[in-house]
Amino acid sequence: MHLKTDVRSVSNSELNSGQRRYSFLTYLIVFAIIHTGSHISLLSRHDLSVSEFYLPTALSIALIHWFGPRVILPIVYINAVGTSYLWGNPIERWPLWFLFAIPETLFAFLSWYLFRIVYRGKYWLPNIYNLILFLLLGVAIPSVVAAFLLQPMLLLTGSQDPGNFWSYVASNILSEFSTTFCLTLPALYYLTPYLKQKGLLYEANPEIAMVKMPVRNEKIELAIIFTAMLALVFLIEFARFWYVYGFFSLYIAIRLGFGPSIISNLYILLITYVLPKLLTGFGKNDVGDFTDVNSIFLGANSLFVFAAITGRVISDVRIAETKLMNQNAELAITNHELDRFVYSVSHDLSAPLKSILGLIHVNRITPDTSDYQNSLNRIETCVLMLEDFISEILDYSRNKRQQLSIENLALKELCDDVLDNLHHMPNFTSISFDVQLEEPHVRQDRIRLKMILHNLLSNAITFQKKLADHKPYIKILSRRVSDDILIQVEDNGEGIKPEQQDLIFNMFYRGSIQSTGSGLGLYIAKEAAIKIKASISVKSEYGKGSIFTLSLKNLG
């Protein structure tokens, strides 16, 4: 399904909430979907506004969470009014059509309002809490309210037999619940991430992640089970042996988790409710005919809910186990890095301190004062090395513990600030800097972005060629490629050997024994990039220069 969005100027409040406006084509497609559901539902009609399955409500629940009430509610109401005649409301009583369409529209509104607005539910159902919340607020309560509004309307207008009042109330609640629960759950769970990826949701939400689809072996297993359940439809009487399907559904929930369990619920609904009516419509026997509809609905609904909750719990446990395993792996890596960090820091801190102490000792025992200035210069060099190293350690710590602070940044101002901090470096004044920013602004974390640029630029300055005829330059470029913003630092310095290019981002890596840095700079840059959901790549030719590319997105 491809819905074209109409990008127009909107108010600041709409922009802040991330709400979209849709084109006429969106309304047309949504109406076609709901209206088609109405015609399919007519196959199971028992009496006026009573059926074994009713698809428009189920479809509208999913659609209202995707596209919002502004788009869906008018369509739901118009469709309910327009199809009222098909459900047995005679044309001479057409004013009642507008009355009977209210409960269905209210169902959709309550599902959205209670679940999304009052309790801030996540309609892509990422955990057991949101599943239970949706079960109660998104389906159960709205279905009860709608049924107790519709049936008295029908009774008071003389449209239905008073003797069947409670039976019809129960039938409406149970049928609405089963159809909505079985159809809406897989739609919201599987299609919401896809619609977000396509930019079609009326409220963009960064928390929605792509759902893990069943792998090949799981698909084969599901196909075998589904084939067996389809065979049972023709072999056993559903009214007496409906619970048999529960064993299959429970097995799928325990074995494969939440996604396949709600797919199996939908499949059971289709083969036991919809398929028999379709076969009857084509002149074949109704293989699933049964009379005690309400008791079957109650049992089947219990089956559907139990399987879904079991599957969600199993999936949540597996997700927690996976997170725990990943955290343990990260902890092992962190411990290893900490060991290396402590060893390297102690070595790199002690070396310049020993040099300073040595120079002080030599000057104390040497009566000649002519060399004091040289000793002071060398002490100053050692102190500056210590200062730079401590600054890198502080950057490393700050990146690890400080929370993201997202703001709108002017890249030109940020680059100027970084270059001002680097002007003390040797050969800085001999380098030609060229800043070309096609994409001048970015919404990011200032501290970490500045940290990355500082390390990339100081690296480019440090490894310039020390040749008399060499004209060093450093270019800072930015441009947009699709949704990514690329910031490049290009230089014509020494370049990096091919065998070293995969190692330069490692902690404490030095390209040679002559390197004077700590080996932390590029490692810190890489870790900071990960924190802001960015990546750093390098393209270098040894002897000619390097291009470091930071690829990032606007955040929050």
C-alpha positions in Angstrom: 0.0 0.0 0.0 1.5 3.3 -1.0 -0.2 6.4 0.3 1.0 9.7 -1.1 1.5 12.4 1.6 0.8 16.0 0.8 3.6 18.2 2.1 2.2 21.6 2.9 2.9 24.4 5.3 1.6 23.5 8.8 1.5 25.2 12.1 4.3 25.1 14.6 2.2 22.9 16.9 1.7 20.4 14.2 5.3 20.4 13.3 6.3 19.8 16.9 3.9 16.9 17.3 5.1 15.4 14.0 1.6 15.2 12.6 1.2 14.8 8.9 -1.4 15.9 6.4 -2.6 13.5 3.8 -3.8 13.9 0.3 -7.2 13.0 -1.1 -5.8 9.7 -2.4 -5.2 8.7 1.2 -8.8 9.3 2.2 -10.0 7.4 -0.9 -7.8 4.3 -0.2 -8.8 4.2 3.5 -12.5 4.4 2.5 -12.1 1.6 0.0 -10.5 -0.6 2.6 -13.2 0.0 5.2 -16.0 -0.3 2.7 -14.7 -3.6 1.3 -14.6 -4.9 4.9 -18.3 -4.0 5.2 -19.3 -6.1 2.2 -17.3 -9.1 3.4 -18.9 -8.8 6.8 -22.4 -9.1 5.3 -21.6 -12.8 4.6 -22.0 -13.5 8.4 -25.1 -11.3 9.1 -27.7 -12.9 11.4 -30.0 -10.0 12.0 -30.0 -6.2 11.9 -26.5 -5.1 13.0 -25.6 -8.6 14.3 -22.9 -10.7 12.6 -20.3 -13.3 13.5 -17.5 -11.0 12.3 -17.5 -7.3 11.5 -14.4 -6.1 9.7 -14.9 -2.3 9.4 -14.5 -1.7 13.2 -11.4 -3.9 13.3 -9.9 -2.1 10.3 -10.7 1.3 11.6 -8.9 0.6 14.9 -5.7 -0.1 13.1 -6.1 2.8 10.7 -6.9 5.4 13.4 -3.7 4.6 15.2 -1.7 4.9 11.9 -3.4 7.9 10.3 -5.1 9.7 13.2 -8.7 10.5 14.0 -8.9 13.4 11.6 -8.6 11.1 8.7 -10.4 8.0 10.0 -13.4 9.1 12.0 -15.2 10.9 9.2 -14.7 7.9 6.9 -15.9 5.4 9.5 -19.0 7.4 10.1 -19.8 8.0 6.4 -19.2 4.3 5.6 -21.5 3.2 8.5 -24.2 5.6 7.3 -23.8 4.4 3.6 -23.9 0.7 4.4 -26.8 0.9 6.9 -29.3 -0.1 4.2 -27.3 -3.2 3.5 -27.6 -4.4 7.1 -31.4 -4.3 7.0 -32.3 -0.7 7.8 -35.0 0.2 5.2 -34.6 3.2 3.0 -37.8 4.8 4.3 -36.1 5.1 7.8 -33.0 6.7 6.4 -32.8 9.3 9.2 -32.0 6.5 11.6 -28.9 5.6 9.5 -27.1 8.6 10.9 -28.0 7.5 14.4 -27.0 3.9 14.0 -23.5 5.0 12.7 -22.6 6.7 16.0 -21.6 3.6 18.0 -19.2 2.3 15.4 -17.5 5.7 15.1 -17.4 6.0 18.9 -15.7 2.5 19.1 -12.9 3.8 16.9 -12.6 7.1 18.8 -12.6 5.4 22.3 -9.9 2.9 21.2 -7.6 5.7 20.1 -8.4 8.2 22.9 -8.2 5.8 25.8 -5.2 3.9 24.6 -3.2 6.6 23.0 -4.1 9.8 24.7 -5.1 8.9 28.2 -2.6 6.1 28.9 0.0 6.9 26.2 0.0 3.3 24.9 2.4 2.2 22.2 0.2 0.8 19.4 3.1 -1.2 17.9 2.8 -3.4 21.1 6.5 -3.8 22.0 5.8 -5.5 25.4 3.3 -7.2 27.6 2.2 -4.0 29.3 1.1 -2.4 26.1 -0.6 -5.6 24.9 -2.7 -5.8 28.1 -3.4 -2.0 27.8 -4.5 -2.4 24.3 -6.6 -5.5 25.1 -8.5 -3.5 27.8 -8.6 0.1 26.5 -8.2 -0.4 22.8 -10.7 -3.3 22.3 -12.7 -4.5 25.4 -14.0 -1.3 26.8 -14.8 0.4 23.5 -16.7 -2.8 22.3 -18.8 -2.9 25.5 -19.6 0.8 25.2 -20.5 0.6 21.5 -22.7 -2.5 22.1 -24.6 -0.9 25.0 -25.2 2.2 22.9 -26.2 0.4 19.7 -28.6 -2.2 21.0 -30.8 0.3 23.0 -31.0 2.4 19.9 -32.3 -0.5 17.9 -34.7 -1.5 20.7 -36.1 2.0 21.1 -36.6 2.6 17.4 -38.3 -0.8 17.1 -35.7 -2.2 14.8 -35.0 -5.3 16.8 -36.9 -7.9 18.8 -36.8 -7.0 22.6 -36.7 -10.7 23.5 -33.2 -11.0 21.9 -31.8 -7.9 23.5 -29.2 -9.5 25.9 -28.3 -12.2 23.4 -27.6 -9.5 20.7 -25.6 -7.4 23.2 -23.4 -10.4 24.1 -23.1 -11.4 20.4 -22.0 -7.8 19.4 -19.5 -7.5 22.2 -17.9 -11.0 21.6 -17.9 -10.8 17.8 -16.5 -7.3 17.8 -13.8 -8.3 20.3 -12.7 -11.4 18.4 -12.6 -9.8 15.0 -10.9 -6.6 16.3 -8.4 -8.5 18.5 -7.4 -11.0 15.8 -7.1 -8.6 12.9 -5.8 -5.5 14.6 -2.9 -7.1 16.6 -0.9 -8.5 13.6 -1.7 -5.4 11.6 -0.3 -3.0 14.2 2.6 -5.2 15.2 3.9 -6.1 11.7 2.8 -3.1 9.6 3.5 -0.1 11.9 7.3 -0.3 11.6 6.9 -0.6 7.8 4.6 2.5 7.6 7.0 4.4 9.8 9.9 3.5 7.5 7.9 4.9 4.6 7.0 8.0 6.5 3.2 7.4 6.4 2.4 7.6 10.1 0.6 10.7 11.2 2.9 10.8 14.3 6.5 9.9 13.7 7.9 8.0 16.6 11.7 7.1 16.8 11.1 4.2 19.2 9.5 2.0 16.6 11.9 -0.6 15.4 11.5 -3.1 12.6 9.9 -6.4 13.7 11.9 -9.6 13.4 10.3 -11.7 10.8 10.1 -15.6 11.1 13.1 -17.3 9.6 12.9 -20.0 7.0 12.6 -23.0 9.4 9.9 -21.1 11.4 7.9 -20.4 8.2 8.0 -24.1 7.3 6.8 -25.1 10.8 4.0 -22.5 10.6 3.0 -23.8 7.1 2.7 -27.4 8.4 0.6 -26.3 11.4 -1.6 -24.1 9.4 -2.2 -26.9 6.9 -3.2 -29.2 9.7 -5.6 -26.6 11.2 -7.2 -26.1 7.7 -7.8 -29.8 7.4 -9.5 -29.9 10.8 -12.1 -27.4 9.6 -13.4 -30.1 7.2 -12.9 -33.0 9.5 -14.3 -31.9 12.9 -17.2 -29.8 14.0 -15.9 -26.5 15.2 -18.9 -25.9 17.7 -17.9 -29.0 19.6 -14.1 -29.1 19.2 -13.1 -25.4 19.0 -10.6 -25.9 21.9 -8.5 -28.2 19.6 -7.3 -25.1 17.8 -6.1 -23.8 21.2 -3.4 -26.5 21.4 -2.0 -25.4 18.0 -2.2 -21.8 19.0 -0.5 -22.4 22.4 2.2 -24.4 20.8 3.0 -21.6 18.3 3.0 -19.0 21.1 5.5 -21.0 23.3 7.6 -22.2 20.4 7.8 -19.1 18.2 6.6 -16.1 20.3 4.3 -13.2 20.0 4.4 -12.4 16.2 3.5 -16.0 15.0 1.0 -16.4 17.8 -1.1 -13.4 16.7 -0.8 -14.5 13.1 -2.2 -17.9 14.1 -5.1 -16.2 15.9 -6.0 -14.3 12.7 -5.6 -17.5 10.7 -8.0 -19.4 13.0 -10.5 -16.6 12.7 -10.3 -16.7 8.9 -10.7 -20.5 8.5 -13.4 -21.0 11.2 -15.5 -17.9 10.7 -14.8 -16.3 7.3 -14.0 -19.3 5.2 -17.3 -21.2 5.9 -19.3 -18.1 5.0 -17.3 -17.7 1.8 -17.9 -21.3 0.9 -21.6 -20.8 1.5 -21.5 -17.8 -0.7 -20.0 -19.9 -3.5 -22.8 -22.5 -3.1 -20.8 -25.0 -1.0 -21.7 -26.4 2.4 -21.0 -24.3 5.5 -18.4 -26.6 7.0 -18.3 -24.6 10.2 -22.0 -24.1 10.9 -22.9 -23.8 14.5 -25.8 -22.6 16.5 -24.6 -21.7 20.0 -22.7 -18.7 18.7 -22.1 -16.8 22.0 -20.6 -19.7 23.9 -18.3 -20.4 20.9 -17.3 -16.7 20.8 -16.5 -16.7 24.5 -14.4 -19.8 24.2 -12.6 -18.7 21.1 -11.9 -15.2 22.5 -10.3 -16.8 25.6 -8.2 -18.9 23.2 -7.1 -15.8 21.3 -6.2 -13.8 24.3 -4.4 -16.6 26.1 -2.3 -17.4 23.1 -1.4 -13.7 22.5 -0.5 -13.0 26.1 1.6 -16.2 26.3 3.4 -15.4 23.0 4.1 -11.8 24.2 5.5 -13.1 27.5 7.7 -15.6 25.7 9.0 -12.9 23.3 9.6 -10.5 26.2 11.6 -13.1 28.1 13.7 -13.8 24.9 14.2 -10.1 24.3 15.4 -9.7 28.0 17.7 -12.7 27.6 19.2 -11.3 24.4 19.7 -7.9 26.0 21.3 -9.5 29.0 23.7 -11.5 26.8 24.5 -8.3 24.8 25.1 -6.4 28.1 27.4 -9.2 29.4 29.3 -9.1 26.1 29.6 -5.3 26.3 30.7 -5.6 29.9 33.4 -8.0 29.0 34.6 -5.7 26.3 34.5 -2.7 28.7 36.5 -4.7 31.3 39.1 -5.5 28.7 39.3 -1.9 27.6 39.5 -0.8 31.2 42.5 -3.0 31.8 44.2 -1.6 28.8 43.1 1.9 29.7 44.6 1.7 33.2 47.8 0.2 31.9 48.3 2.7 29.1 47.3 5.7 31.2 49.7 4.8 33.9 52.5 4.4 31.4 51.6 7.6 29.4 51.3 9.7 32.6 54.4 8.4 34.2 56.7 8.9 31.1 56.5 12.8 31.0 56.5 13.0 34.8 59.7 11.0 34.9 61.2 13.3 32.2 60.3 16.3 34.3 61.7 14.8 37.4 64.9 13.9 35.5 65.4 17.4 34.2 64.8 18.9 37.6 67.4 16.5 39.1 70.0 17.2 36.4 69.6 21.0 36.9 70.0 20.6 40.7 73.3 18.8 40.4 74.6 20.9 37.5 76.2 24.3 38.5 76.1 25.6 34.9 72.9 27.7 34.5 73.3 28.3 30.7 71.2 25.3 29.9 68.2 26.3 32.2 66.2 27.7 29.3 66.5 24.5 27.3 65.4 22.5 30.3 62.4 24.7 30.9 61.4 24.3 27.3 61.6 20.6 27.6 59.6 20.6 30.9 57.0 22.8 29.2 56.7 20.3 26.3 56.2 17.5 28.9 53.5 19.5 30.7 51.7 20.2 27.5 51.7 16.5 26.6 50.3 15.8 30.1 47.6 18.5 29.6 46.6 17.1 26.2 46.5 13.6 27.6 44.4 14.5 30.6 42.1 16.5 28.3 41.6 13.3 26.2 40.9 11.3 29.3 38.2 13.8 30.3 36.7 13.6 26.8 36.6 9.8 27.1 34.9 10.0 30.5 32.5 12.8 29.4 31.4 10.8 26.4 30.8 7.7 28.5 28.7 9.2 31.2 27.0 12.4 29.9 23.5 12.3 28.5 22.8 13.5 25.0 21.7 17.2 24.8 20.2 17.8 21.3 20.1 21.3 19.9 20.3 23.1 16.6 23.9 23.8 15.7 25.5 26.1 13.1 28.4 24.0 11.7 30.4 27.1 10.7 30.4 28.4 14.2 31.2 25.0 15.6 34.2 24.6 13.2 35.5 28.0 14.0 35.3 27.2 17.7 37.3 24.0 17.2 40.0 25.7 15.1 40.4 28.4 17.6 41.2 25.7 20.2 43.8 24.2 18.0 45.7 27.3 17.0 48.5 26.5 19.5 49.5 23.3 17.6 52.8 23.3 15.7 52.5 24.3 12.1 48.9 25.5 12.5 49.6 28.8 10.9 51.2 27.3 7.9 48.1 25.3 7.0 45.5 26.6 4.6 42.0 25.9 5.9 39.0 25.7 3.5 35.5 25.4 5.0 32.7 24.7 2.5 29.4 23.9 4.2 26.6 23.0 1.7 24.5 21.8 4.7 25.1 24.6 7.3 23.0 23.3 10.1 22.5 20.1 12.0 20.4 19.0 15.0 22.8 17.1 17.2 24.7 16.9 20.5 27.1 19.9 20.6 29.7 18.4 23.0 30.1 15.1 21.1 30.1 16.6 17.7 32.7 19.2 18.8 34.7 16.3 20.3 34.7 14.4 17.0 35.7 17.4 14.9 38.4 18.4 17.4 40.0 14.9 17.1 39.7 14.7 13.3 41.2 18.1 12.8 44.0 17.8 15.4 44.8 14.5 13.7 44.9 16.2 10.3 47.2 18.9 11.7 49.5 16.6 13.4 50.2 14.4 10.4 50.9 17.0 7.8 54.1 16.6 5.8 57.2 18.3 7.1 58.7 19.2 3.7 59.9 22.6 2.6 58.0 22.7 -0.7 54.8 21.2 0.8 51.7 23.4 0.8 49.5 21.9 3.5 45.8 22.3 3.4 42.8 21.0 5.3 39.2 21.1 3.9 36.1 20.9 6.0 33.0 20.0 3.8 29.4 19.2 4.6 26.6 18.0 2.3 23.3 16.1 2.5 22.9 12.7 0.9 19.3 11.5 1.3 18.6 11.6 5.1 22.2 11.6 6.0 24.5 14.7 6.6 28.1 14.0 5.7 30.9 16.1 7.2 34.3 15.5 5.7 37.8 16.5 6.9 40.2 16.2 4.0 44.0 16.8 4.2 47.1 16.4 2.0 49.2 15.1 4.8 51.1 11.8 5.2 48.2 9.5 4.7 47.6 6.1 6.3 49.1 2.8 5.1 46.4 0.3 3.9 47.2 -2.2 6.6 46.7 0.4 9.4 43.4 1.8 8.2 41.4 -0.8 10.1 43.4 -0.2 13.3 43.5 3.5 13.7 40.2 3.7 15.6 41.4 1.2 18.3 42.1 2.4 21.8 45.8 3.5 22.3 46.7 2.6 18.7 49.8 4.5 17.5 50.9 4.2 13.9 54.6 4.1 14.7 56.9 4.4 17.7 57.6 7.9 16.6 54.0 8.9 17.2 53.8 11.4 20.1 50.0 11.2 20.7 48.2 9.0 23.2 46.4 6.9 20.6 43.0 7.9 22.2 41.9 10.6 19.8 40.3 8.6 17.0 39.0 6.0 19.4 37.2 8.8 21.3 35.9 10.2 18.0 34.5 6.7 17.0 32.9 6.2 20.5 31.3 9.7 20.4 30.0 9.0 16.9 28.3 5.8 18.2 26.6 7.8 21.0 25.0 10.2 18.5 24.0 7.4 16.1 26.7 8.4 13.5 29.6 6.6 11.9 33.1 7.5 10.8 34.9 6.1 7.8 38.3 6.9 6.3 39.7 6.9 2.8 43.4 7.4 2.6 46.3 7.0 0.2 49.7 6.8 1.9 51.9 9.7 1.0 49.0 11.8 -0.5 46.5 12.4 2.3 43.3 11.3 4.0 39.5 11.9 4.0 37.6 11.2 7.2 33.8 11.2 6.7 31.4 11.6 9.5 27.9 10.4 8.5 25.1 11.5 10.9 21.4 12.3 11.1 19.4 15.1 12.7 18.3 13.9 16.1 15.2 14.4 18.2 
